[in-house]
Amino acid sequence: MFQQNDALQGGGITILSVEFGAHDVLITNSAFHENTGYTQAGGLLVMLASALVTCRNTTFTHNHSPDGAAIAQVFLQATMQTSTLRLAGCLILQNGGAEHSVTATITRLGGAIYQQCSEGCIMVLQNTSVNGNQAFSGAGVHSRL
């Protein structure tokens, strides 16, 4: 369980790749709960990752960030590479909104998932529930392509 972690970005996990090539990451039977990313991604950040990142049977609850309270996928490279985020059998519940703390975080974009890509982004949701999330835009998913 990734619980009550705070970071500038990617409160629970940050997957960052500056080298291009095939990289696969599997997160399975896990939970991200009450994590905070002060700029983006309260739970999971997939950034510049030329990879297949799969979350299977994973729960994201009560995470906070201005962009992508639970999950953010950011890929702003002009390359022939792709970044793939696959969520299978996941629960993404009650993320975003306003965090009640000294440094309050109000979710602007993507209460559950925030995606910002210049090209080469793929997001696949399979048997995944996205419920009760809050944001100014895209309480479930906010995608900026």
Disulfide bonds with the S-S distance in Angstrom:
Cys117-Cys121 1.75
